[in-house]
Each structure stands twice: as structure tokens, then as C-alpha cells.
Amino acid sequence: MAEPLYGGRRPQLLAVDDDDLNLMMISRAFQNEADVVTKNSGLDALAWLAEHSADLVMLDLRMPGMDGFDVLRAMKSQPQTADIPVIFLTGDIGVELESRGFTEGATDFVRKPFVPDVMRQRVRRVLRYEYLQDHLEQEVHRQTDLAEQRLAESQALFKEMAMALAKTIDAKDKYTHGHSERVAAYSQLLAAQDGEDETEQEHIYYMGLLHDIGKIGVPEEIINKPGKLTDEEYRIIQSHTTIGSSILKDIKTFPGLSIGARFHHERYDGKGYPDKLAGEKIPAQARIIAVADAYDAMTSSRSYRKGLPQEVARSEIVKGRGTQFDPHVADLMIALIDADTNFTMRDHEEET
Ligand SMILES: [Fe+2]
């Protein structure tokens, strides 16, 4: 049994020759494996092609009226026929003619009088090649779509996991519900205000979202202690920066994610922790997160006080400009506050 010629379906062939005997021989040669339509002039062939589609055309080179080259040229000029492979049938094939045929877009040549089996082999080879080529393009598209879909899925998974982690952190601290997400959102706003592109804004968002992740390693009694902390308790609280950084630093697909966790309590004047970095030595993203963190801490309610009004938070940021905060980032925050006259930046609903 012959192997499927064209992806399992019978291919449609068009044979064009002014010699009816040749057309009959072609029809007979392919009767078991293809549908063959025969036409005995170029004009008839083109008229048929205008209404039908063919997988391959066998075209006599020498015909009265339009010859094979004329028909080929007409086919190449129409989008619906330009890509159909054409095999020239010819008796007198010289090098020059062959070269011209290939230049004008012929796929192959078959000598007349032809041997049916040779003819079949040539046609099969061309059809198989055409089929593979079409199939390859489809396969490349399919694999590309699949890869894009997987990338989108893994990005979505990362976002959901990061959100879940942020909620885990916030759940430990009964006073700061939603703190991580708000700090992330403010940090992103500040980065946008500073002219950072969307990719960098997104990086800062996730650094902000997970800035307090080290609190996972700090006992709840200390985090939620209402009174004054002892020196030892204060030291333990401070360790959330280094714990957070060691949790995040090995995430290879997001290098730098640990920056927010480690450096968000550094101060611009060098009096922060854990590394007492000052000024530009503090990574830029951490200088942004520090301001976002302070703004949210001030405007959030605690058990012992309501969230501060926006103008108080504003004056604290002005006061900390150049000491606690990077002056440039403080200015960006002040501009955001001044633009936010209705105090909508901080969502107060949960506290009422
Ligand atoms: Fe913190």
C-alpha cells in the first residue's frame, strides 16, 4: 500500500497539455493516489484555477497560444495561485531552458515521453515537501503559542504566590492589614512618577509587596506587643530585614527581589538598619519603598490611634526629607500627596 501522499487526503492535481494522449497517461498514472483535472490549454487551466484550488500543477512547456512560461507567470501574479508548485513537462530540455524555468519559479521538470513511475516519484516528492513545509509553519506557530501561554501561566502563578505570601505576612501583624499591598502600590506610583518604565515599576511593586517577608521569622508576640520594646525585642524586630533578604535572595528568576526586604529600613542619613548605608549607597528601589512604607504606616490606624490625616503625613515626610528619606523621593511623594486632594490614595474604608 502506498503511504499517504498528502497528510492522508487525496491531493488535487491539475495537468495542462495540448496533447490529449499525455493527459490520459497522467490521469492513469495517478488514478490510485490523486484526483487529476486535465486541461488542454493555458487559458482553460487559468480559468479553472480561478475557481478551484490545486495542490500541484503539471504544465506542458510548449503549447500553442499561452506556453508554459506564460501560464506560470500568470499563476505567480495571483496570490491564490502563486504558491502552487509547478512541474514542467518538456521534451527538449536544455540547460538554458531549465535555468530559466527555475528562475521563474518552477519546482521541477519531467521529460517527455515520461515514465509513469518516475512521474509519480517526482510528484510525490514535491507534494511531501510542500506538505512538510506547511506543516512546519503550523507547528512553529503552535509551539510559539504554547510557549507564550506557559510563560503567561508561570507569571500569573508568580503573582498569585507573591500575593499569598504578602497576605501571610500581613496576617501576622494584626494592625497592618493590607500593608504590603499598599506599600507595593505606592512604590509603583513613586517609580512611575520618577519616570521608570513599566518593567521597573513592576519590579519595585514586587519588592514592595515582599519587603516585610522577614516578619515570618519574628515571633507574633513581639510584632504585636502594644507597649515599649526591650532592646532585645527591638533587635529581633530589626532582623526581619536580613531574614527577608535571605529568604528572597536565591530566587534566580527575579534577581534583586531581596533588595526591598534588606534595605527598606535604611535611612538617608545613615542611621538606619541593618547596614547603616547612607545616601545613594542605599539601592534606589529601597529608598522608594522606605517612603511608601512610612507613608502607609502613618496613614494606617493602629490599636492605639487612628490613621493620621494626610497633611500630617505630608509634614512628617517634609521633616524627614534628607534625614530619614531620600530628598528626591520625598519630593515625589509630596507631589503625589498634593495631587491627591481627596485623600483617595489611602483607602480608608476598612478602618471605618
Ligand atoms: Fe519593615
Residues whose N, C-alpha, C, O or C-beta is under 5 A from the ligand:
A	BS01	LIG	D212
